Amino acid sequence: MVTHGPPSDWSAKTVFTTGEAAEVCRVSQQTIIRCFDSGRLAGFRVPGSRFRRIPRDELIRFMRENNIPIERLGPGPGARVLVITAEKRVQAAVRAAVEAETSIAESARVVCASNAFDAGIEAGSDPPELVVLAFDVPGIDLIAAVRTIALMPTRPLILCSIGPSPLPSPADLRAAGASDVVRSPEDPSELGRAVARALVAKVHDNGR
């Protein structure tokens, strides 16, 4: 029989240790480790060690599949959107659309990067849940960038904005890991609304 102390507040956690996952699910740590090692519970190992880590999204999926109440996780941390584009109008439009979406406005955070260096810093310092990646960023290979972002442990949604003559193609971007590909609209507010809709769906799926 597994016993646990007083309930913890998991709202701010994005990645869990096996011990934390066991406490949330109210099972033994060995049960979580067995599920991890068998592939029933996905995650990653800390580089250079045997320590296992489980992203919040994956823990939620596992809990739902096994009829474990996800309410124990709490509302979750504020959703973070990383907008990678050199176009200031697009940055402003995405920020405005997210702030206008009342269901997420108070918890969502939008950060912007206009070059590859800043994008890497922002993605590494606080992993986003949704990345908007535009075709106009100097020094960024879209396919390589999508593949790198898709491998992040938190597995963010990736929305690519492409130009009138896309290279690579939308199919290639989706194959690399993009969640959605949109043609860069003349009115950037259209892209902003698409981002807000995707973020609302992501937050809903996370049980917030």
Secondary structure, DSSP 4 states (H G I P E B T S, - for coil): -----SPP--TT-SEEEHHHHHHHHTS-HHHHHHHHHHTSS--EEPTTS--EEEEHHHHHHHHHHTT--GGGG-S-SPPEEEEE-S-HHHHHHHHHHHHH-TTTTTT-EEEEESSHHHHHHHHHHS--SEEEEETT-TT--HHHHHHHHHTSTT--EEEEEE-SS-SS-HHHHHHHT-SEEEE--SSHHHHHHHHHHHHHHHHHHTT-
